[in-house]
Amino acid sequence: MRYLAGRGYDVAVACSGAEAADGPGVSGAQEIAGCPFYPVQIPRTIHPLQDLLAVWQLYRLIRRLKPDIVHTQTSKAGVVGRLAAWLAGTPIIIHTAHAFPFHPYLPAPLRWAYVLIERWAAGLADLLMVDSESIRADGLRARVVRDPAMLVTVPMGVDLKKFSPSSQGPDNLRESIGAARQHLVVGTVARLVPDKGLGCFLRMASLIRAVRADVRFLIVGEGPLRSELDQLAKSLGIQSAVVFTGHRTDVPALMQVMDLFILPTLREGFGVVFAEAMAVGKATVGSRIGPVAEVIEDGITGYLAPPEDAEAFARLALDLLSDEKKRRAFGEAGRRRVEQYFSETRMCETIEGHYRSLLAKKGVVP
């Protein structure tokens, strides 16, 4: 939004303003990133009456604003938003699927229902964007689009100024999480939900603590599994070594505290948090799943481990924790990789390129 506004576009955003289980909402905001904000209640799960109301509210808003482009994000808002934009006669409709909802962990009937919904919604749009080639392959296998050219990959971008290596460590933050200078900190940033594999993270932490008592563990984020994860840490006997920060707005500074970033995630659209940690210059360990493997170069910027394999994660973590030189080399290689492939500027330029191509194709602009 900031990029487009700076390039002369008139930009507005419509989204739910309600507080979510994994962090605060935007209730009461008048604008976001300097652009007008219009609150529309879009339920995260399927609620037919509320969903129809959201479509009606968006339809009226789109008819009033008369945008040349409507660009939707996330599965639920993508269906509601594309339908409203199509009904309102918007010239260009684009959807970004950060991850398709028909993942393998769903029961087969529900998975196929989502596939059919996504196929139908794709017919309302001019272009679908995804964050990784792995997600694009998922969409093509499910025949979400009839023409493969309609489904393009635009990797997520990281703000390289906000997420950057720092020569000075934030000692006050280390103290606030109970980490002394001699301690090593293994950290993660995630919503506390099942998909993120945080139970595996804690089991890994227990295995590491059995070998090294000088390691502390930092979990940044909030979500519905908070109390369950806290109980798991207690049952594993590692609660004194684990800090749950809750929702934080100083994630880049907290990443500076970490000596190693690990997230045993089960499902991602891209894995932007790994790119952020790499941009800060941290070695990373992630799950060997398609999207994450497109971000982390195994053995060069970090390591990949089988999903849900706490022993493998612990083994790779201990390897890096015992080798500061390797951690530094991985971190420096990670920063270079993000600068080359995953910068925010590159992402914005690519998206605008698709905008301009469609605007010209539709004859909306000369």
C-alpha positions as MATLAB code, in Angstrom:
seq = 'MRYLAGRGYDVAVACSGAEAADGPGVSGAQEIAGCPFYPVQIPRTIHPLQDLLAVWQLYRLIRRLKPDIVHTQTSKAGVVGRLAAWLAGTPIIIHTAHAFPFHPYLPAPLRWAYVLIERWAAGLADLLMVDSESIRADGLRARVVRDPAMLVTVPMGVDLKKFSPSSQGPDNLRESIGAARQHLVVGTVARLVPDKGLGCFLRMASLIRAVRADVRFLIVGEGPLRSELDQLAKSLGIQSAVVFTGHRTDVPALMQVMDLFILPTLREGFGVVFAEAMAVGKATVGSRIGPVAEVIEDGITGYLAPPEDAEAFARLALDLLSDEKKRRAFGEAGRRRVEQYFSETRMCETIEGHYRSLLAKKGVVP';
ca = [
       0.000    0.000    0.000;
       2.798    2.418    0.874;
       4.617    1.537   -2.338;
       1.547    1.995   -4.547;
       0.564    5.279   -2.875;
       4.091    6.534   -3.516;
       3.731    5.581   -7.184;
       0.606    7.691   -7.650;
      -2.116    5.095   -7.063;
      -5.185    5.886   -4.952;
      -5.290    2.996   -2.487;
      -7.861    1.977    0.122;
      -8.157   -1.100    2.333;
     -11.226   -2.975    3.577;
     -10.847   -5.713    6.175;
     -12.100   -6.975    9.496;
     -11.251   -4.690   12.350;
     -12.083   -7.125   15.117;
      -9.433   -8.438   17.460;
      -8.130  -11.878   16.531;
      -7.112  -14.697   18.844;
      -3.480  -14.293   17.821;
      -3.113  -10.528   18.131;
      -4.875   -7.165   18.186;
      -7.048   -5.998   15.351;
      -7.281   -2.561   13.768;
     -10.454   -1.417   15.491;
     -10.809    2.355   15.531;
      -8.184    2.976   12.860;
      -9.035    5.694   10.353;
      -6.302    4.734    7.925;
      -3.606    2.129    7.404;
      -0.213    3.071    5.952;
      -1.682    6.472    5.108;
      -4.575    4.972    3.111;
      -8.295    5.052    3.983;
      -9.529    2.099    6.027;
     -13.059    0.676    5.750;
     -13.992   -1.940    8.381;
     -16.007   -4.870    7.068;
     -16.759   -7.821    9.315;
     -15.555  -10.899    7.436;
     -15.727  -14.031    9.618;
     -12.655  -16.235    9.484;
     -14.777  -19.383    9.285;
     -17.900  -20.080    7.209;
     -21.020  -18.260    8.520;
     -23.507  -17.958    5.621;
     -25.563  -15.015    6.922;
     -22.526  -13.009    8.069;
     -20.732  -13.869    4.829;
     -23.634  -12.585    2.734;
     -23.683   -9.401    4.800;
     -19.957   -8.967    4.170;
     -20.500   -9.427    0.427;
     -23.265   -6.794    0.508;
     -21.132   -4.325    2.483;
     -18.169   -4.800    0.155;
     -20.380   -4.559   -2.926;
     -21.757   -1.208   -1.776;
     -18.269    0.052   -0.901;
     -16.806   -1.027   -4.246;
     -19.694    0.547   -6.149;
     -19.037    3.792   -4.271;
     -15.249    3.838   -4.670;
     -15.253    2.487   -8.261;
     -11.706    1.057   -8.148;
      -9.978   -0.148  -11.307;
      -8.424   -3.037   -9.351;
      -9.620   -5.082   -6.389;
      -6.866   -7.265   -4.908;
      -7.991   -9.768   -2.268;
      -5.884  -11.619    0.311;
      -6.447  -14.859    2.288;
      -8.909  -17.647    1.461;
     -12.066  -16.430    3.198;
     -11.777  -12.746    2.322;
     -10.696  -13.843   -1.145;
     -14.005  -15.597   -1.823;
     -16.135  -12.846   -0.284;
     -14.116  -10.052   -1.876;
     -13.948  -11.556   -5.352;
     -17.696  -12.144   -5.417;
     -18.429   -8.577   -4.287;
     -15.983   -7.119   -6.831;
     -17.431   -9.250   -9.644;
     -20.991   -8.223   -8.769;
     -19.877   -4.572   -8.688;
     -18.358   -4.852  -12.167;
     -14.746   -4.164  -11.153;
     -12.560   -4.155  -14.309;
      -9.666   -6.126  -12.759;
      -9.886   -8.653   -9.916;
      -6.746  -10.247   -8.449;
      -6.415  -12.704   -5.585;
      -3.354  -13.691   -3.581;
      -3.557  -17.210   -2.149;
      -0.898  -17.284    0.556;
      -1.823  -20.956    0.955;
      -4.756  -22.847   -0.484;
      -7.235  -24.080    2.151;
      -7.341  -27.657    0.800;
      -4.310  -28.961    2.697;
      -3.632  -32.668    3.447;
      -4.535  -32.374    7.142;
      -8.244  -31.893    6.336;
     -10.815  -34.690    5.990;
     -11.201  -35.626    2.309;
     -14.818  -34.357    1.890;
     -13.968  -30.953    3.332;
     -10.767  -30.772    1.284;
     -12.654  -31.383   -1.948;
     -15.331  -28.872   -0.979;
     -12.587  -26.256   -0.629;
     -11.130  -27.258   -3.993;
     -14.502  -26.699   -5.669;
     -14.939  -23.328   -3.941;
     -11.470  -22.217   -5.034;
     -12.129  -23.296   -8.627;
     -15.371  -21.333   -8.666;
     -13.810  -18.233   -7.096;
     -10.874  -18.375   -9.521;
     -13.380  -17.942  -12.339;
     -14.292  -14.527  -10.920;
     -10.704  -13.239  -11.085;
      -8.295  -12.138  -13.802;
      -5.163  -13.343  -12.014;
      -4.159  -15.442   -9.005;
      -0.876  -14.868   -7.181;
       0.852  -17.273   -4.807;
       3.942  -16.825   -2.649;
       5.905  -19.910   -3.679;
       6.321  -22.395   -6.509;
       5.246  -25.150   -4.121;
       1.848  -23.518   -3.550;
       1.528  -22.855   -7.282;
       2.088  -26.573   -7.908;
      -0.656  -27.369   -5.372;
      -3.045  -25.091   -7.239;
      -2.205  -26.576  -10.628;
      -2.584  -30.157   -9.346;
      -6.034  -29.264   -7.989;
      -6.898  -27.546  -11.301;
      -7.868  -24.349   -9.512;
      -7.319  -22.484  -12.805;
      -7.908  -23.673  -16.352;
      -4.998  -21.680  -17.767;
      -1.691  -22.151  -15.852;
      -0.636  -18.650  -16.971;
      -3.379  -17.254  -14.746;
      -1.551  -18.531  -11.628;
       1.751  -16.717  -10.996;
       4.341  -16.804   -8.231;
       5.292  -13.593   -6.430;
       7.561  -14.359   -3.438;
       6.811  -12.452   -0.252;
       9.070   -9.510    0.500;
      10.929   -8.452    3.628;
      11.589   -4.859    4.714;
      15.393   -4.958    4.665;
      15.700   -1.797    6.755;
      13.385   -3.036    9.487;
      14.890   -6.531    9.493;
      18.651   -6.075    9.394;
      21.719   -7.287   11.323;
      22.706   -5.114   14.273;
      26.210   -4.683   15.590;
      24.884   -4.049   19.094;
      22.882   -6.690   20.893;
      19.811   -5.548   22.862;
      21.086   -6.502   26.330;
      18.001   -5.135   28.070;
      15.787   -7.477   26.050;
      18.014  -10.423   26.891;
      17.675   -9.585   30.568;
      13.891   -9.273   30.255;
      13.651  -12.885   29.044;
      16.025  -14.145   31.704;
      18.964  -14.730   29.377;
      22.395  -13.813   30.695;
      25.406  -13.162   28.449;
      26.581  -16.769   28.747;
      23.226  -18.149   27.615;
      22.342  -19.114   24.066;
      18.806  -18.292   22.890;
      16.817  -20.471   20.503;
      13.782  -18.544   19.372;
      10.732  -18.688   17.175;
       7.989  -16.309   16.012;
       4.574  -17.766   15.202;
       0.854  -17.770   15.837;
       0.184  -20.300   18.557;
      -1.908  -22.613   16.402;
      -1.567  -26.313   15.484;
      -0.088  -25.673   12.018;
       3.071  -24.130   13.463;
       4.417  -27.280   15.130;
       5.145  -25.614   18.457;
       4.604  -28.830   20.378;
       7.532  -30.216   18.383;
       9.504  -27.056   19.254;
       9.020  -27.712   22.978;
       9.888  -31.403   22.680;
      13.029  -30.357   20.818;
      13.783  -27.881   23.598;
      13.532  -30.674   26.161;
      16.057  -32.774   24.225;
      18.441  -29.827   23.918;
      18.174  -29.019   27.632;
      19.102  -32.601   28.475;
      22.463  -31.914   26.818;
      23.000  -28.187   27.381;
      21.756  -26.284   30.410;
      22.936  -22.931   28.988;
      20.187  -22.685   26.348;
      17.032  -20.604   26.737;
      13.964  -20.764   24.485;
      11.892  -17.817   23.295;
       8.412  -18.148   21.759;
       7.092  -14.880   20.312;
       3.408  -14.800   19.412;
      -0.101  -15.373   20.687;
      -2.913  -17.755   19.880;
      -5.434  -20.309   21.151;
      -2.790  -22.915   22.084;
      -1.063  -20.669   24.624;
      -2.254  -22.472   27.767;
      -1.799  -25.917   26.210;
       1.795  -25.117   25.234;
       2.500  -23.677   28.668;
       1.271  -26.939   30.231;
       3.426  -28.969   27.845;
       6.506  -26.979   28.854;
       5.712  -27.699   32.498;
       5.165  -31.417   31.874;
       8.519  -31.586   30.085;
      10.195  -29.868   33.021;
      11.540  -26.978   30.954;
       9.180  -24.154   31.986;
      12.024  -22.251   33.658;
      13.931  -22.190   30.369;
      11.001  -21.163   28.126;
       9.614  -17.636   27.766;
       6.272  -16.936   26.065;
       6.221  -13.241   25.133;
       2.679  -13.045   23.770;
       1.937  -10.678   20.899;
       4.807   -8.218   20.355;
       5.415   -5.318   18.004;
       9.219   -5.410   18.392;
       9.850   -8.660   16.511;
      13.045   -7.467   14.742;
      14.619   -6.570   18.104;
      13.559   -9.899   19.603;
      15.107  -11.707   16.638;
      18.365   -9.922   17.454;
      18.266  -11.626   20.860;
      18.142  -15.061   19.236;
      21.296  -17.020   18.496;
      19.303  -19.453   16.382;
      15.836  -19.302   14.797;
      13.775  -22.511   14.599;
      10.180  -23.181   13.560;
       8.977  -26.789   12.962;
       5.981  -25.551   10.966;
       3.683  -28.045    9.268;
       2.150  -25.754    6.662;
       3.202  -22.468    5.063;
       2.373  -20.439    2.002;
       5.881  -19.042    1.866;
       7.594  -18.950    5.245;
       8.171  -15.206    5.483;
       9.279  -15.470    9.122;
      12.298  -17.523    7.995;
      13.196  -14.809    5.476;
      12.856  -12.188    8.227;
      15.173  -14.139   10.531;
      17.651  -14.591    7.679;
      17.483  -10.853    6.941;
      18.459  -10.219   10.564;
      21.468  -12.477    9.971;
      20.324  -15.535   11.918;
      20.937  -19.173   11.056;
      17.618  -20.966   10.709;
      16.185  -24.470   11.015;
      12.841  -25.227    9.412;
      10.641  -28.087    8.285;
      11.434  -29.839    5.034;
       8.236  -28.768    3.298;
       7.992  -27.165   -0.129;
       7.555  -23.463    0.682;
      10.163  -23.411    3.479;
      12.679  -25.259    1.291;
      12.346  -22.417   -1.229;
      13.494  -19.942    1.435;
      16.143  -21.880    3.390;
      19.068  -23.331    1.438;
      19.804  -26.520    3.334;
      23.395  -26.516    4.551;
      24.023  -22.952    3.319;
      21.655  -20.584    5.146;
      20.320  -23.122    7.639;
      19.032  -26.663    7.937;
      15.835  -28.500    7.005;
      14.396  -31.279    9.182;
      11.480  -33.692    8.724;
       8.205  -32.200   10.054;
       7.319  -33.233   13.618;
      10.713  -34.902   14.137;
      11.818  -33.338   17.432;
      14.983  -35.465   17.559;
      16.122  -34.270   14.118;
      15.437  -30.641   15.033;
      17.347  -31.047   18.292;
      20.311  -32.691   16.549;
      20.595  -29.886   13.970;
      20.109  -27.222   16.635;
      22.877  -28.679   18.793;
      25.183  -28.756   15.769;
      24.675  -25.017   15.248;
      24.694  -24.100   18.927;
      28.124  -25.698   19.276;
      29.579  -23.887   16.248;
      29.422  -20.091   16.398;
      31.446  -19.778   13.186;
      28.893  -21.859   11.269;
      25.990  -19.897   12.742;
      27.598  -16.663   11.596;
      28.336  -18.035    8.108;
      24.756  -19.303    7.710;
      23.412  -15.959    8.925;
      25.509  -13.961    6.475;
      24.522  -16.257    3.591;
      20.884  -15.912    4.627;
      21.045  -12.128    4.535;
      22.543  -12.213    1.035;
      19.814  -14.603   -0.152;
      17.022  -12.365    1.142;
      18.608   -9.298   -0.439;
      18.775  -11.108   -3.790;
      15.378  -12.825   -3.893;
      13.022  -11.736   -1.117;
      13.177   -7.966   -0.730;
      10.015   -5.947   -0.208;
      10.942   -3.683   -3.123;
      11.254   -6.613   -5.509;
       7.860   -7.951   -4.399;
       6.129   -4.583   -4.856;
       7.688   -4.015   -8.275;
       6.542   -7.445   -9.445;
       2.980   -6.913   -8.215;
       2.773   -3.493   -9.849;
       4.085   -5.013  -13.072;
       1.123   -7.393  -13.096;
      -1.218   -4.489  -12.335;
       0.083   -2.459  -15.272;
      -0.056   -5.445  -17.619;
      -3.707   -6.098  -16.784;
      -4.622   -2.402  -16.898;
      -3.154   -2.170  -20.388;
      -4.777   -5.455  -21.483;
      -8.210   -4.279  -20.320;
      -7.693   -0.823  -21.800;
      -8.289    0.829  -18.425;
      -5.233    3.071  -18.895;
      -3.462    4.180  -22.071;
];
